Amino acid sequence: MRKAVKLTTVLALLVVLTVAWSWTAISLTRKTDSNVPLQELPLANGSNIQSRAALYANRTMIFVHIGKTGGETIKWRLQVICDLRGSKRKKARCKDQFSLGESLLSRRVIGYTHCGSRRPRKSMELATSFLFSIRDPIDRLVSWFQYMHPLNCWPERPSGACNLKRDTTTTWGVDFFQTCFPTMDRLLDVLQQQHSSSSSMLLSSLTGSTDKEAADCATMVIRALEGNGPRVQSNHLYFNYFYNYNRTILEYPERDVWVVRQESLWPDLKQIETLLGGDGSRKFEHEGPIITHASEKFLYKVQAAKLNAAHLPAVCCVMRDEILVYAYLLHHAVNLEPTQKQTSMKNLLVKCGTDSLHTLSNTCGWRKPKGNNDGNVVRRLEELWPMLDVKF
């Protein structure tokens, strides 16, 4: 009789353990604060965007601020940033602007990352989602060039240009902006001529330069655009899309992606607010400062409309990883409708002189790294390579 009881007890215990294990396995496919598996979340589709707000009600986000994408303006609409201010006075002053009511988006953002920093540090493990600020990669490059140009250093404000101008540890800034590329047009010319593989043409674009100096300039700009320039001096080109992708999505692939496009900043913020269950008519544009980095005072300004469009495809060829990550973010953004994704991607492809990423890859001769390269690089690009066949 006792043996029968013991056997029954053991069997019951096994059943309990099996059920518990099953629920544990199921829970691993879900975020701890949501009942909806991330991979099953539908894309925004306009007509029933309100009815599906419940799906996203428990989302918590890390704001991934990619430089030169309007992130500073977005940042001032998120209260989590107040806790990162240096002093109690600055924190209190920051929080004052939320006294009349905080957006649901602001309450959902629990962390912030920019230029390699993560704050608060533990927030990365707690979030369910990533909110990226993004911008057309070509326009982001133009914005970076203006922001860092030595002529645009204003002593009364800290800036990348002033930091570069004062830097005595290296001549990178002088070499880049004075010796090699005093203008954006010069940069485009060098990349175009490098793409055409004509050393004589390259030399002619750098008047007074030797073959070695011309080659050094070409190497410098290519490395910078690939994200391989000096960490401090090349600034936002170093902390680029690829850099942030590696430290967010690649580390936490189960998390969903949200984006705010610099070209459509206010509508995107309102659409996200609606999806989270908040007030979609909220006037984000009136809720904080619009940060321009004093660009209205810049002595050197790039007139994007007057750039040589025929030379832009050469830039696209160099920025392979940037473009692939940008396409990935657009494609996986749960808050964008298909037409919005198509519009953003088409605008970039037009500048690249092509109609698809697959065609651009063939034109540029992009090749996926082989196994004998850096294993981490291969793994990162394997995740991105399917973007070449996505039809936007």
C-alpha positions in Angstrom: 0.0 0.0 0.0 2.8 2.4 1.0 4.6 1.6 -2.3 1.5 2.4 -4.3 1.2 5.8 -2.5 4.8 6.6 -3.1 4.5 5.7 -6.8 1.4 7.9 -7.1 3.3 10.8 -5.4 6.2 10.4 -7.7 4.0 10.4 -10.8 2.1 13.5 -9.6 5.4 15.3 -9.0 6.6 14.4 -12.5 3.4 15.8 -14.0 3.8 19.1 -12.0 7.4 19.4 -13.2 6.5 18.7 -16.8 3.8 21.4 -16.7 6.1 23.8 -15.1 8.8 23.1 -17.6 6.3 23.6 -20.5 5.2 27.0 -19.2 8.8 28.0 -18.7 9.6 27.1 -22.3 6.6 29.0 -23.5 7.5 32.1 -21.5 11.0 32.2 -23.1 9.3 33.1 -26.4 7.5 36.0 -24.8 8.5 39.2 -23.0 7.9 39.1 -19.3 5.5 42.0 -19.4 3.4 41.2 -22.4 1.1 38.3 -23.4 1.9 38.7 -27.1 4.9 37.0 -28.7 6.9 39.7 -30.5 7.2 37.7 -33.6 3.4 37.5 -34.0 2.9 41.3 -33.8 1.2 42.7 -36.9 2.5 45.7 -38.7 0.6 49.0 -38.5 -2.0 49.1 -41.2 -3.9 52.3 -40.7 -7.5 51.3 -40.6 -7.4 49.2 -37.4 -4.4 50.9 -35.7 -6.6 51.9 -32.7 -8.1 48.5 -32.2 -4.7 46.9 -31.9 -3.3 49.3 -29.3 -3.9 46.7 -26.6 -1.2 44.5 -28.2 1.4 47.1 -27.4 0.1 48.4 -24.1 2.8 46.9 -22.0 5.8 47.7 -24.2 8.8 49.3 -22.6 11.5 50.8 -24.8 15.1 51.8 -25.1 15.6 54.9 -27.1 18.4 54.3 -29.5 19.6 57.8 -30.5 21.6 57.6 -33.7 23.5 60.8 -34.3 22.2 63.4 -36.9 18.7 61.9 -37.0 16.8 64.4 -34.9 17.4 62.4 -31.8 18.2 65.5 -29.6 14.7 66.9 -30.4 13.0 63.5 -29.6 15.1 63.2 -26.4 13.6 66.4 -24.9 10.2 64.8 -25.1 11.2 61.8 -23.0 11.2 62.2 -19.2 13.8 59.4 -18.7 16.4 61.8 -20.0 15.8 64.1 -17.0 17.2 61.4 -14.7 20.4 61.5 -16.7 21.0 65.3 -16.1 24.1 66.1 -14.0 22.6 68.0 -11.0 19.4 68.0 -9.0 18.6 71.4 -10.3 19.0 70.4 -13.9 16.9 67.2 -13.3 14.1 69.3 -11.6 14.2 71.9 -14.4 13.9 69.1 -17.0 11.0 67.5 -15.3 9.1 70.8 -15.0 8.3 70.6 -18.7 6.3 67.4 -18.0 4.2 68.9 -15.2 1.2 69.4 -17.5 1.1 65.8 -18.6 3.6 63.2 -19.8 3.0 61.3 -23.1 2.4 57.6 -23.0 5.5 57.2 -25.2 7.6 59.1 -22.6 6.3 56.7 -19.9 7.2 53.7 -21.9 10.8 54.7 -22.6 12.9 53.4 -19.7 16.4 53.8 -21.1 18.6 55.6 -23.6 21.7 54.8 -25.6 23.8 57.2 -27.6 27.4 57.2 -28.9 28.2 54.0 -27.0 26.7 54.9 -23.6 23.8 53.0 -22.1 21.8 54.7 -19.3 20.5 53.5 -16.9 22.7 50.4 -17.4 20.2 47.8 -16.4 17.4 49.2 -18.6 18.7 47.2 -21.6 17.8 43.9 -19.9 14.3 45.1 -18.9 13.0 46.6 -22.1 10.8 44.8 -24.6 11.5 47.0 -27.6 13.9 49.4 -29.3 12.9 52.8 -30.5 15.4 54.1 -33.1 15.7 57.6 -34.5 16.6 57.2 -38.2 17.3 59.3 -41.2 18.2 58.7 -44.9 21.9 57.6 -44.7 22.9 60.1 -47.4 21.2 63.0 -45.6 22.7 61.8 -42.3 26.2 62.0 -43.9 25.6 65.6 -45.2 24.3 66.6 -41.7 27.4 65.1 -40.1 29.7 67.0 -42.5 28.2 70.3 -41.6 28.1 69.6 -37.9 31.8 68.6 -37.8 33.1 71.2 -40.3 35.7 73.5 -38.5 34.0 76.6 -40.0 30.9 75.8 -37.9 32.6 75.9 -34.5 30.8 78.5 -32.3 32.8 79.1 -29.1 29.6 79.8 -27.1 28.4 76.3 -27.5 30.0 72.8 -27.2 30.0 71.0 -30.5 31.7 68.3 -32.5 33.3 70.9 -34.7 34.8 72.7 -31.8 36.1 69.5 -30.2 37.7 68.5 -33.5 39.2 72.0 -33.9 40.7 72.0 -30.4 42.0 68.4 -30.6 45.8 68.3 -30.3 46.1 64.5 -30.0 45.8 63.9 -33.7 45.7 65.7 -37.0 42.7 63.8 -38.3 40.4 66.8 -38.3 42.9 69.0 -40.2 43.7 66.3 -42.6 40.0 65.5 -43.3 38.4 68.9 -43.5 41.3 71.1 -44.6 43.7 69.0 -46.6 41.3 66.5 -48.2 37.7 67.7 -48.1 37.1 71.4 -47.4 33.7 70.9 -49.2 31.1 68.2 -49.5 31.4 68.4 -53.3 35.1 67.5 -53.0 34.2 64.5 -50.9 31.7 63.3 -53.5 34.2 63.9 -56.4 36.9 61.7 -54.7 34.5 58.9 -54.0 33.1 59.0 -57.5 36.6 58.9 -59.0 37.7 56.2 -56.6 34.7 54.2 -57.6 35.7 54.7 -61.3 39.2 53.3 -60.3 41.0 56.1 -62.1 44.1 57.3 -60.1 44.8 60.1 -62.6 41.2 61.5 -62.1 41.6 61.1 -58.4 44.8 63.1 -58.4 43.3 65.9 -60.5 40.5 66.4 -58.0 43.0 67.0 -55.2 45.0 69.9 -56.7 48.6 70.0 -55.6 48.5 66.6 -54.0 50.9 63.7 -54.6 49.7 60.3 -55.6 50.2 59.1 -52.0 48.3 62.1 -50.6 45.4 61.6 -52.9 45.3 57.9 -52.1 45.5 58.7 -48.4 42.5 61.0 -48.7 40.5 58.4 -50.5 41.3 55.8 -47.9 40.5 58.2 -45.1 37.0 59.0 -46.3 36.2 55.4 -47.2 37.2 54.2 -43.7 35.2 57.0 -42.1 32.0 56.2 -44.1 32.4 52.5 -43.3 32.4 53.4 -39.6 36.1 52.6 -39.2 37.4 56.1 -38.6 38.7 57.3 -35.2 36.1 56.8 -32.5 36.2 60.4 -31.1 37.2 62.4 -34.2 34.8 60.8 -36.7 32.1 61.0 -34.1 28.6 60.0 -35.4 30.1 58.2 -38.4 31.8 55.8 -36.0 28.6 55.4 -33.9 26.6 54.6 -36.9 23.6 52.4 -37.8 25.8 49.3 -37.9 27.4 50.1 -34.6 24.0 50.5 -32.9 22.5 47.4 -34.6 25.3 45.3 -33.3 24.7 46.4 -29.7 20.9 46.3 -29.7 19.1 44.1 -32.2 21.9 41.6 -32.6 22.2 41.1 -28.8 18.4 41.0 -28.3 16.9 39.7 -31.6 13.6 38.8 -30.0 12.7 42.4 -29.4 10.5 44.5 -31.7 11.7 47.6 -33.5 10.0 51.0 -33.6 11.4 54.0 -35.6 11.0 57.7 -35.8 12.0 59.1 -39.1 13.7 62.5 -39.1 11.9 63.3 -42.3 8.5 62.6 -40.7 9.3 63.2 -37.0 6.0 64.6 -35.7 3.6 62.2 -37.5 5.7 59.2 -36.5 5.7 60.2 -32.8 1.9 60.7 -33.0 1.4 57.3 -34.7 3.5 55.6 -32.0 1.5 57.4 -29.3 -1.7 56.0 -30.8 -0.3 52.5 -31.1 0.7 52.5 -27.4 -2.9 53.5 -26.5 -2.3 57.2 -26.0 -3.6 60.4 -27.6 -2.7 60.4 -31.3 -3.6 64.1 -31.6 -0.9 65.1 -29.1 1.2 68.1 -30.2 4.7 66.8 -29.7 6.1 69.7 -31.7 5.0 72.1 -28.8 6.3 70.0 -25.9 9.9 70.8 -25.9 12.8 72.5 -27.7 13.6 71.8 -31.3 17.4 71.2 -31.4 19.2 72.6 -34.4 22.8 72.7 -33.0 22.8 76.3 -34.2 22.8 75.2 -37.8 21.2 78.5 -38.7 24.5 80.2 -37.9 26.8 77.8 -39.8 29.3 79.5 -42.0 29.6 76.4 -44.2 26.3 74.9 -45.3 25.8 72.1 -47.7 23.1 72.8 -50.3 21.8 69.2 -50.7 19.8 70.1 -53.8 22.9 71.3 -55.6 25.0 68.3 -54.9 26.1 66.3 -57.9 23.4 63.6 -58.0 25.6 61.6 -60.4 28.2 61.1 -57.7 25.8 59.9 -54.9 25.7 56.3 -56.1 29.4 56.0 -55.3 28.6 57.1 -51.8 25.9 54.4 -51.5 28.4 51.8 -52.6 30.8 52.6 -49.8 28.0 52.7 -47.2 26.9 49.1 -47.7 26.4 48.2 -44.0 24.7 51.5 -43.2 22.2 51.0 -46.0 21.5 47.4 -45.0 20.8 48.3 -41.4 18.6 51.3 -42.5 16.6 48.9 -44.7 16.4 46.4 -41.8 15.0 49.0 -39.4 12.4 50.2 -42.0 11.4 46.7 -42.8 10.9 45.6 -39.2 9.4 48.8 -37.8 6.1 47.7 -36.3 4.8 51.3 -36.2 5.1 52.0 -40.0 2.6 51.2 -42.6 3.9 49.5 -45.8 3.5 52.6 -47.9 5.5 54.6 -45.4 8.4 52.1 -45.6 8.2 52.1 -49.3 8.4 55.9 -49.5 11.4 56.1 -47.2 13.3 53.4 -49.0 12.4 54.7 -52.5 13.8 58.1 -51.6 17.1 56.6 -50.7 17.2 54.3 -53.7 16.6 57.2 -56.1 19.7 58.9 -54.7 21.6 55.7 -55.1 20.5 55.7 -58.8 18.7 52.3 -58.6 15.4 50.7 -58.1 16.2 48.0 -55.6 18.8 47.0 -53.1 19.6 43.8 -55.1 20.4 45.9 -58.1 22.5 48.3 -56.0 24.4 45.3 -54.6 25.2 44.1 -58.1 26.2 47.5 -59.4 28.5 48.1 -56.4 29.9 44.6 -56.3 28.9 43.9 -52.7 30.1 40.6 -51.5 29.2 38.9 -48.2 32.3 38.2 -46.1 33.5 34.6 -46.1 34.1 32.4 -43.1 37.8 33.2 -43.0 37.0 36.8 -42.1 36.2 38.1 -38.7 33.5 35.6 -37.4 31.5 38.4 -35.7 31.4 40.4 -38.9 30.2 37.4 -40.9 27.4 36.7 -38.4 26.3 40.3 -38.3 26.0 40.5 -42.1 24.3 37.1 -42.4 21.4 38.7 -40.5 21.3 41.7 -42.8 22.0 40.1 -46.2 18.3 39.0 -46.7 17.5 42.7 -47.0 18.8 42.6 -50.5 15.8 40.6 -51.6 13.1 42.5 -49.7 10.6 44.2 -51.9 9.7 47.5 -50.4 
